[in-house]
Amino acid sequence: MFQKDLLKWYDKNARPLIFREKKEAYSIWISEIMAQQTSIEAMLPYYRRFIEKYPDIQSLSQADDDDLTKLWQGLGYYNRVRNMKKCAIDCMERYQGKLPKTKAELKKMPGIGDYTAGAIASIAYDEKVSAVDGNVIRVFSRLYNITEDVKQTKARKKIEQLVEASLADPVSSYNQALMELGALVCIPKNPRCAACPIQKDCKAYLEGDPSKLPVQPKKKERRKEDKIYYVLVCKDKIHLVQRPKTGLLSGLYGFDEQKPEHIVNQMELKEHIHVFSHVEWIMKGVLCEVDSMTENFYTIDQIHEQFSIPSAFLPFLKQTERYIKEKEICQKL
Protein backbone atom coordinates (compact mmCIF):
# COMPACT_ATOMS: atom_id res chain seq x y z
CA MET A 1 0.00 0.00 0.00
CA PHE A 2 1.30 3.42 -0.98
CA GLN A 3 -0.28 5.56 1.76
CA LYS A 4 2.58 5.37 4.28
CA ASP A 5 5.16 6.33 1.65
CA LEU A 6 2.98 9.22 0.49
CA LEU A 7 2.42 10.55 4.02
CA LYS A 8 6.12 10.27 4.81
CA TRP A 9 6.96 12.22 1.67
CA TYR A 10 4.37 14.88 2.47
CA ASP A 11 5.72 15.32 5.98
CA LYS A 12 9.10 16.24 4.51
CA ASN A 13 8.06 18.09 1.35
CA ALA A 14 4.83 19.97 2.10
CA ARG A 15 5.06 23.62 1.12
CA PRO A 16 4.83 25.98 4.12
CA LEU A 17 1.68 27.73 2.90
CA ILE A 18 0.04 30.38 5.06
CA PHE A 19 -3.40 28.77 5.00
CA ARG A 20 -1.92 25.51 6.30
CA GLU A 21 -0.54 27.11 9.45
CA LYS A 22 -3.69 26.30 11.38
CA LYS A 23 -6.53 23.93 10.58
CA GLU A 24 -9.17 26.65 10.35
CA ALA A 25 -12.19 26.14 8.11
CA TYR A 26 -12.53 29.77 6.99
CA SER A 27 -8.94 30.10 5.74
CA ILE A 28 -9.08 26.71 4.01
CA TRP A 29 -12.34 27.68 2.30
CA ILE A 30 -10.98 31.01 1.05
CA SER A 31 -7.76 29.42 -0.23
CA GLU A 32 -9.58 26.62 -2.03
CA ILE A 33 -11.98 28.98 -3.81
CA MET A 34 -9.14 31.30 -4.82
CA ALA A 35 -7.01 28.41 -6.10
CA GLN A 36 -9.66 27.42 -8.63
CA GLN A 37 -8.33 28.40 -12.08
CA THR A 38 -5.31 30.03 -10.35
CA SER A 39 -1.93 28.69 -9.25
CA ILE A 40 -1.08 28.72 -5.54
CA GLU A 41 1.85 31.05 -6.11
CA ALA A 42 -0.31 33.56 -8.00
CA MET A 43 -3.16 33.52 -5.50
CA LEU A 44 -1.12 33.97 -2.29
CA PRO A 45 -0.89 37.81 -2.44
CA TYR A 46 -4.66 37.95 -3.04
CA TYR A 47 -5.25 35.58 -0.14
CA ARG A 48 -3.23 37.72 2.28
CA ARG A 49 -5.05 40.91 1.27
CA PHE A 50 -8.43 39.21 1.46
CA ILE A 51 -7.87 37.72 4.92
CA GLU A 52 -6.58 41.07 6.20
CA LYS A 53 -9.75 42.88 5.06
CA TYR A 54 -12.22 40.06 5.77
CA PRO A 55 -10.72 37.98 8.60
CA ASP A 56 -13.87 36.00 9.35
CA ILE A 57 -17.29 34.98 8.09
CA GLN A 58 -19.07 37.88 9.77
CA SER A 59 -16.94 40.54 8.07
CA LEU A 60 -17.32 38.80 4.71
CA SER A 61 -21.09 38.59 5.08
CA GLN A 62 -21.21 42.39 5.55
CA ALA A 63 -18.81 43.24 2.70
CA ASP A 64 -19.69 45.94 0.18
CA ASP A 65 -20.11 44.31 -3.23
CA ASP A 66 -17.90 46.80 -5.08
CA ASP A 67 -15.17 46.52 -2.42
CA LEU A 68 -15.35 42.75 -2.69
CA THR A 69 -14.97 42.62 -6.46
CA LYS A 70 -12.23 45.27 -6.33
CA LEU A 71 -10.26 43.05 -3.95
CA TRP A 72 -10.85 40.09 -6.27
CA GLN A 73 -9.67 41.97 -9.37
CA GLY A 74 -7.11 39.89 -11.25
CA LEU A 75 -8.40 36.49 -10.13
CA GLY A 76 -11.29 36.41 -12.61
CA TYR A 77 -14.44 34.27 -12.43
CA TYR A 78 -16.10 36.86 -10.20
CA ASN A 79 -19.10 34.65 -9.42
CA ARG A 80 -16.78 32.81 -7.06
CA VAL A 81 -16.46 35.79 -4.72
CA ARG A 82 -20.15 36.66 -5.02
CA ASN A 83 -21.02 33.12 -3.97
CA MET A 84 -18.58 33.41 -1.07
CA LYS A 85 -20.52 36.36 0.29
CA LYS A 86 -23.81 34.46 -0.16
CA CYS A 87 -22.29 31.52 1.67
CA ALA A 88 -21.07 33.77 4.50
CA ILE A 89 -24.56 35.26 4.88
CA ASP A 90 -26.00 31.73 4.96
CA CYS A 91 -23.50 30.75 7.65
CA MET A 92 -24.47 33.75 9.78
CA GLU A 93 -28.17 32.97 9.44
CA ARG A 94 -28.10 29.20 9.85
CA TYR A 95 -24.79 28.08 11.40
CA GLN A 96 -23.94 30.67 14.07
CA GLY A 97 -21.29 32.30 11.89
CA LYS A 98 -19.37 29.09 11.13
CA LEU A 99 -19.05 26.79 8.16
CA PRO A 100 -20.88 23.44 8.45
CA LYS A 101 -18.70 20.55 9.61
CA THR A 102 -19.66 17.78 7.20
CA LYS A 103 -19.07 17.35 3.49
CA ALA A 104 -22.76 16.66 2.94
CA GLU A 105 -23.83 19.94 4.59
CA LEU A 106 -21.04 21.96 3.00
CA LYS A 107 -22.15 20.87 -0.48
CA LYS A 108 -25.49 22.60 0.13
CA MET A 109 -23.80 25.99 0.57
CA PRO A 110 -23.57 28.54 -2.30
CA GLY A 111 -20.45 28.09 -4.41
CA ILE A 112 -19.17 24.99 -2.61
CA GLY A 113 -18.92 21.89 -4.77
CA ASP A 114 -17.95 18.31 -4.02
CA TYR A 115 -14.19 18.88 -4.00
CA THR A 116 -14.20 22.07 -1.90
CA ALA A 117 -16.63 20.51 0.56
CA GLY A 118 -14.37 17.48 0.91
CA ALA A 119 -11.28 19.65 1.38
CA ILE A 120 -12.86 21.76 4.14
CA ALA A 121 -14.46 18.80 5.93
CA SER A 122 -11.35 16.63 5.87
CA ILE A 123 -8.66 19.25 6.48
CA ALA A 124 -10.44 21.46 9.03
CA TYR A 125 -12.77 18.96 10.69
CA ASP A 126 -10.99 15.61 10.13
CA GLU A 127 -14.04 14.01 8.54
CA LYS A 128 -12.89 10.91 6.66
CA VAL A 129 -14.06 11.95 3.20
CA SER A 130 -12.36 12.41 -0.15
CA ALA A 131 -11.45 15.66 -1.90
CA VAL A 132 -11.06 14.86 -5.58
CA ASP A 133 -9.69 17.70 -7.70
CA GLY A 134 -7.78 17.70 -10.99
CA ASN A 135 -4.52 16.87 -9.24
CA VAL A 136 -6.02 13.84 -7.51
CA ILE A 137 -7.70 12.62 -10.72
CA ARG A 138 -4.33 12.79 -12.48
CA VAL A 139 -2.54 10.92 -9.68
CA PHE A 140 -5.11 8.12 -9.54
CA SER A 141 -5.51 7.75 -13.30
CA ARG A 142 -1.76 7.07 -13.43
CA LEU A 143 -1.59 5.07 -10.23
CA TYR A 144 -4.20 2.63 -11.57
CA ASN A 145 -3.43 3.14 -15.30
CA ILE A 146 -6.99 4.21 -16.05
CA THR A 147 -7.25 4.70 -19.81
CA GLU A 148 -10.90 5.76 -20.03
CA ASP A 149 -11.86 9.37 -20.61
CA VAL A 150 -11.87 10.90 -17.11
CA LYS A 151 -14.52 13.42 -18.15
CA GLN A 152 -16.99 10.56 -18.55
CA THR A 153 -19.16 9.73 -15.55
CA LYS A 154 -18.11 6.07 -15.39
CA ALA A 155 -14.38 6.79 -15.22
CA ARG A 156 -14.88 9.69 -12.81
CA LYS A 157 -16.91 7.53 -10.42
CA LYS A 158 -14.29 4.80 -10.65
CA ILE A 159 -11.57 7.22 -9.58
CA GLU A 160 -13.71 8.67 -6.79
CA GLN A 161 -14.37 5.17 -5.44
CA LEU A 162 -10.66 4.33 -5.54
CA VAL A 163 -9.80 7.54 -3.68
CA GLU A 164 -12.53 6.91 -1.11
CA ALA A 165 -11.27 3.35 -0.54
CA SER A 166 -7.69 4.56 -0.13
CA LEU A 167 -8.36 7.14 2.62
CA ALA A 168 -5.78 6.90 5.37
CA ASP A 169 -5.30 8.57 8.75
CA PRO A 170 -4.69 11.35 9.38
CA VAL A 171 -7.10 12.15 6.57
CA SER A 172 -6.24 15.86 6.73
CA SER A 173 -2.62 15.12 5.79
CA TYR A 174 -3.50 12.34 3.37
CA ASN A 175 -5.81 14.46 1.21
CA GLN A 176 -3.34 17.33 1.18
CA ALA A 177 -0.54 14.89 0.31
CA LEU A 178 -2.45 13.72 -2.77
CA MET A 179 -3.03 17.32 -3.87
CA GLU A 180 0.62 18.20 -3.24
CA LEU A 181 1.87 15.17 -5.15
CA GLY A 182 -0.21 16.22 -8.14
CA ALA A 183 0.96 19.82 -7.90
CA LEU A 184 4.68 19.17 -7.45
CA VAL A 185 5.55 15.73 -8.84
CA CYS A 186 2.73 14.07 -10.77
CA ILE A 187 2.36 17.13 -12.98
CA PRO A 188 0.44 17.20 -16.30
CA LYS A 189 3.41 17.32 -18.67
CA ASN A 190 6.72 15.56 -18.06
CA PRO A 191 5.80 14.03 -14.68
CA ARG A 192 8.74 13.81 -12.28
CA CYS A 193 8.54 10.05 -11.80
CA ALA A 194 12.10 9.79 -10.47
CA ALA A 195 11.09 11.93 -7.48
CA CYS A 196 7.76 10.18 -6.88
CA PRO A 197 7.39 8.49 -3.47
CA ILE A 198 4.83 6.00 -4.81
CA GLN A 199 6.57 5.17 -8.08
CA LYS A 200 6.78 1.45 -7.26
CA ASP A 201 2.98 1.31 -6.91
CA CYS A 202 2.19 3.28 -10.09
CA LYS A 203 0.77 1.01 -12.79
CA ALA A 204 1.19 3.62 -15.51
CA TYR A 205 4.89 3.93 -14.67
CA LEU A 206 5.35 0.15 -14.56
CA GLU A 207 3.15 -0.73 -17.52
CA GLY A 208 2.81 2.31 -19.75
CA ASP A 209 3.53 6.01 -20.11
CA PRO A 210 2.27 8.26 -17.25
CA SER A 211 2.51 11.39 -19.40
CA LYS A 212 -0.32 10.09 -21.62
CA LEU A 213 -2.74 10.04 -18.69
CA PRO A 214 -5.31 11.13 -17.77
CA VAL A 215 -7.21 10.64 -21.00
CA GLN A 216 -9.39 13.66 -21.76
CA PRO A 217 -11.44 14.70 -24.79
CA LYS A 218 -10.12 17.39 -27.09
CA LYS A 219 -11.36 20.79 -26.07
CA LYS A 220 -13.96 22.37 -28.29
CA GLU A 221 -12.76 25.36 -30.24
CA ARG A 222 -13.88 28.58 -28.60
CA ARG A 223 -16.31 30.72 -30.53
CA LYS A 224 -15.09 34.17 -31.45
CA GLU A 225 -16.97 37.42 -30.93
CA ASP A 226 -16.06 40.87 -32.27
CA LYS A 227 -16.39 43.65 -29.72
CA ILE A 228 -15.91 47.40 -29.98
CA TYR A 229 -15.75 49.71 -26.95
CA TYR A 230 -15.63 53.49 -26.73
CA VAL A 231 -13.53 54.96 -23.95
CA LEU A 232 -15.00 58.38 -23.23
CA VAL A 233 -12.58 60.97 -21.87
CA CYS A 234 -13.33 64.51 -20.70
CA LYS A 235 -10.35 66.49 -19.40
CA ASP A 236 -8.65 64.10 -16.93
CA LYS A 237 -11.64 61.86 -16.31
CA ILE A 238 -12.79 58.58 -17.85
CA HIS A 239 -16.35 57.34 -18.21
CA LEU A 240 -17.21 53.94 -16.70
CA VAL A 241 -20.26 51.81 -17.30
CA GLN A 242 -21.48 49.11 -14.93
CA ARG A 243 -22.20 45.94 -16.86
CA PRO A 244 -25.54 44.08 -16.65
CA LYS A 245 -26.27 41.85 -13.67
CA THR A 246 -26.20 38.75 -15.86
CA GLY A 247 -23.79 37.42 -18.47
CA LEU A 248 -20.02 37.62 -18.76
CA LEU A 249 -18.35 40.04 -16.33
CA SER A 250 -21.74 40.77 -14.79
CA GLY A 251 -21.93 43.73 -12.44
CA LEU A 252 -18.34 44.82 -13.10
CA TYR A 253 -17.19 48.05 -14.72
CA GLY A 254 -16.11 48.63 -18.30
CA PHE A 255 -16.56 51.05 -21.17
CA ASP A 256 -19.35 52.22 -23.47
CA GLU A 257 -20.61 50.08 -26.32
CA GLN A 258 -22.44 53.00 -27.96
CA LYS A 259 -20.50 55.65 -29.83
CA PRO A 260 -21.01 59.04 -28.17
CA GLU A 261 -22.16 62.24 -29.82
CA HIS A 262 -20.12 65.47 -29.89
CA ILE A 263 -16.68 63.89 -30.16
CA VAL A 264 -13.89 66.49 -30.00
CA ASN A 265 -11.11 64.09 -30.91
CA GLN A 266 -10.76 60.35 -31.28
CA MET A 267 -8.02 57.76 -31.72
CA GLU A 268 -8.01 54.01 -32.15
CA LEU A 269 -6.61 51.95 -29.30
CA LYS A 270 -4.49 48.87 -29.80
CA GLU A 271 -6.65 45.84 -30.50
CA HIS A 272 -6.34 42.76 -28.32
CA ILE A 273 -7.93 39.37 -27.74
CA HIS A 274 -9.34 38.31 -24.39
CA VAL A 275 -9.87 34.61 -23.81
CA PHE A 276 -12.64 33.20 -21.62
CA SER A 277 -13.17 29.49 -21.03
CA HIS A 278 -15.64 29.13 -23.90
CA VAL A 279 -15.36 32.30 -25.98
CA GLU A 280 -12.77 34.75 -27.32
CA TRP A 281 -13.45 38.46 -27.57
CA ILE A 282 -11.64 40.20 -30.43
CA MET A 283 -11.62 43.63 -28.85
CA LYS A 284 -11.31 46.95 -30.63
CA GLY A 285 -11.25 50.20 -28.72
CA VAL A 286 -11.69 53.85 -29.60
CA LEU A 287 -10.67 56.67 -27.27
CA CYS A 288 -13.21 59.46 -27.66
CA GLU A 289 -12.64 62.90 -26.18
CA VAL A 290 -16.00 64.52 -25.47
CA ASP A 291 -16.73 68.15 -24.67
CA SER A 292 -18.85 67.68 -21.54
CA MET A 293 -19.24 65.32 -18.63
CA THR A 294 -22.36 63.57 -17.47
CA GLU A 295 -22.30 61.35 -14.39
CA ASN A 296 -19.95 58.37 -13.95
CA PHE A 297 -16.75 60.12 -15.05
CA TYR A 298 -13.82 59.41 -12.72
CA THR A 299 -10.15 60.29 -12.36
CA ILE A 300 -7.52 57.59 -12.82
CA ASP A 301 -6.89 57.50 -9.05
CA GLN A 302 -10.59 57.07 -8.33
CA ILE A 303 -10.82 54.20 -10.79
CA HIS A 304 -7.87 52.36 -9.25
CA GLU A 305 -9.10 52.89 -5.71
CA GLN A 306 -12.82 52.24 -6.11
CA PHE A 307 -13.61 50.06 -9.10
CA SER A 308 -13.00 46.53 -10.25
CA ILE A 309 -11.97 46.65 -13.89
CA PRO A 310 -11.88 43.19 -15.51
CA SER A 311 -8.64 42.21 -17.23
CA ALA A 312 -10.50 42.28 -20.57
CA PHE A 313 -10.66 46.09 -20.32
CA LEU A 314 -7.30 46.80 -18.67
CA PRO A 315 -5.31 47.22 -21.93
CA PHE A 316 -7.72 49.99 -23.01
CA LEU A 317 -7.54 51.59 -19.55
CA LYS A 318 -3.73 51.61 -19.55
CA GLN A 319 -3.56 53.16 -23.02
CA THR A 320 -6.06 55.83 -21.97
CA GLU A 321 -4.08 56.59 -18.81
CA ARG A 322 -0.96 57.17 -20.90
CA TYR A 323 -2.89 59.46 -23.24
CA ILE A 324 -4.22 61.59 -20.35
CA LYS A 325 -0.81 61.84 -18.66
CA GLU A 326 0.97 62.76 -21.90
CA LYS A 327 -1.65 65.42 -22.60
CA GLU A 328 -1.21 66.88 -19.11
CA ILE A 329 2.55 67.07 -19.64
CA CYS A 330 2.11 68.85 -22.97
CA GLN A 331 -0.29 71.38 -21.44
CA LYS A 332 2.29 72.27 -18.77
CA LEU A 333 5.02 72.96 -21.32
N, C-alpha and C positions, 0 to 999 in steps of 0.2 A: 504494500500500500504506500502511496506517495505522500500522504498527508504529513507525516512526521518530517520528511525531508523538506517539504514546502514550508512548514512552520519554522523549522530551524533556519532556513534561508531567509525568511521574512524577518525573523528576529535580528539578523545581522545586517540586512540590506534595506529595510524599510526607510523611505525618505522621511526626514524629520519635518513633516508638514504641520503648519500651525493649527489646523482643525483636528489633528490627531492628538494634540497635547492633552486634551481631556475628553472623556467619552460623554459628550454633551449633545443631546439630540438636535438642538437648534443649530449649532455650528456645523454638524454633520449634514443636516438638511440643506442649509445655505450652500455649503461647498458642493454637494452633489448636484443641486440644480444649476449652479454656475458652471460646473464642469461638463455639462451637456453641450456638445458642439464646440467645446473650448478646451485647450490643453491645460493641465494643472499649472504649469509655469505661467501661462498667459493670464489665468484667472486669479492668481494669488493677490496681486495689487488691488483688484476689484473686491476681493473677499475682505481684505483688511479694511478698506474704506467703508464697505457696507456694514461690517460688524461694529465699527467705530460709531457710525451714525445710528444704526438700528441694532443695539446689543441684545435685544430679546424680542419675544413674540409680541408683547404689548406695544413696544415702540414701532414695530413693523405694521401692526394692525392700524395704527393711527397716522401712518405716513401720508404725506401729500403726494398725489399721483405724479405730478410733474417733477417733484424732487426725486421720487423713486426712479422714474425713467431716466432722469438726468444722471443719477448715480450708476445706472445700468448701461449708459451709453458706451458703445464699443463691444459689448458682449452679444448684441443682436438677439433675435427671437424674444421680443419684449413681452409676449404673452406669458413667458416664464415668471417674470417678476410681478406681473399683474396677478397671476394665480397664487404667487407667494403671499401677497397681501390678503387675497380672499381666504387663503388657508389660515393665515394668522388671525383674521377676524373670526373664522370658524372655531379656532382653538380657544379664543377668548370667550366665545359664547357657549361652547359646549364642553370644553376640557380644562377649565380653570387656568387658561393661559399656557397650557403645555401641549406638546404633540402627543397623540395617542401612542400607546406602548406596543401595539401588535401590528404585524404586517397587514393583517386583514382590515383593521380599522384605519390604518394609514392610507391604504389604497382608496378609501372613500373620500379622502381629502382632496380639494382642488389642486390640480397640477402635480399630484404624486402618483406615479405609476408603479408597476410591479417591482422594478429594480430599485427605485429610490425608497420605496416602502421597506423592501428587504434590507437595504443598506442601513437605514435608520434603526429598524427593529433589532437587527443583529449586532450592529456596532455599538449603539447607545444603550440598548436594553437587554442585550445578550439572548434574544429570542433565537432559537435554533431554526432559522429559515434561510433560504438562499437569496442571493442578490446577483442576478444574472444580467450583466451588461455585455457590451461588445467585446471587451477584453476577455471575459469569462467564456463567452461563446467560442472565441478563437482558441483559447487554451484547451477547452474540452473537445472541440472538433479535431484538434491535432492529437490530443492525448488518446482519444478513442478512434482516430482515423475515420471520422465521419465524412463520407463523400457525398451525402445528399445536400441539396440546396438548403442552407440554414435559414433562409427567409420563409421556407415552407413550414406550415404548422406542424407536420409530423416530425421533421428533423428538430425543430425548435423544442417541441415537447420532450423529445428523446434526450436532448442536452439538459433541459431543466430537470428531468428525472435523475439523470446521472449526477448532476451537481447536488441535488437534494439528498441523494443516497450517499454522497461522499462527505457530507458535513461532519466536521471534526471540532472538538473542543480545544481551546476556546473559540467559539464560532466567530466572535468579533475579529480575532486575528486571522482566522482561516479565510473568511470572506475577503478581508483586505489583502491577504497574501495572494489570493487568486487574481484580484484586480491589479496588484503590483507586478505580478509575474507577467501579465498581459501587457502592461504599460512599459516595462523595462526590458524584458527578455523575449517573451513570446510575441514579438511585435509583428505587424502585418507583413512588411517586406523584409527579407533577409533576417529571419528570426535568429537570435543569438543562442543557438542550440548548445554550443560548447559551454556556455555559462549557466545552462538550465539545471536547476536542482532536481528536476524530475525527468531528466532525459532518458534514464533507463526504463521508465514506465511509459514513455510516449510511443504509441503505436505508429504514428505518422513518421517519426524519426527512425524507428526500427524497420518499418515496412515500406515507406514511401517518401514523399517530399513534403515536409511541413509547410513550406512556402506556398504550396498550391491550395492550402486550406485556410479558412473555411471556404466552401463553394458558395458563391453568391451569383444571382442573376446579373446580367449586364444592366447598368443603369439606363433608364430611358433618357433620350436626348431632351434637354430642357427646351421649352418653347421660348421664342424670342419676341419681345415687345418693344416697339419704338416709343420713346418718351421724349417730350420736350418741356422744359421748365423755364420760366421767366423769373429772373432774380431782380426784383424791383429795388432800386437804390434812390434815396433822396438825401442829399448832403452826405452825412456820415452814418446814415441809418439804412437798415436792410429790412425788407418786408418779409414776415413769416406767416405761413398759413398752417393751421392745425388740420391734420388729415382726418378723414372720416373715422368713425368709431369701429368700423368693420373693414376687413381687407388687409392687404399688406401694409405694414408700418402704421397700423391703426392708432389714432390718437396722438401720434408724434408730430413733429414740426418739420415742414419743408417749404417749398417755394410754389409760386403761382403756376397754374396750368393754363390760364387764360392770358393772352397778350394784353397789356394795359394800353389805355389811350394816353395821348399827350406825352409821348416819349421825346425827351430832349436829346438823348444820345443812346446808342446801343452798340454792343459788341458781342460777338459770339464767344462762348466759353469753350474750353477744350472738352471734347466729347469723351465719354468713358462708358464702360460696361460694368454694371453691378449684377452679381450673380446671387440669386436665391437658390433654395434647394430644388425648386421645380421650374423656375423661370429666370430668364436673363433680360434685364432692362438695358437697351441701347439708349443711352441718355445724352441728349443734346441740351445745352443751356444757352440762354441769351441774357446778358446783363443789360437791364433797361434803366437808364436814369430817367426819373419822372420829376415833374416840376412842383409837385405838392404831396404832402403826406396825409394819409388817412390814419386810421388806428392800426396797431400791430406793426409799427416800424420800430426797430430797436438798434442800439449801438452794438458794435462787435463785442464789447465787454459784457453787456447785458445778455447777449445770446449765449456766450460761453458760460456765464454764471447761472442762468435761469432755465435754459431750454435744452432738451435732448434732441440733437440733430442726428438722424440715422446716417450711417456711413455712406449710404447711397448718395446723399446730398453734400457730404463734406468736401469733395473736390470742387464743387461749384462755390461753396462757402469760402474756401481758402483762396480761390482765384479772385473772388469779390473783395475779400479782405485786402489782398495785395493792391487791387485797383484803388480802393478807398485810401489806403495809406500812401500810395504813390501820388495820388491827387492832392492829398493834404500837404505833402512835401513840396510839390510844385507850387502850390498856392502861397507857401511861406517864402519862396525864393523871390 
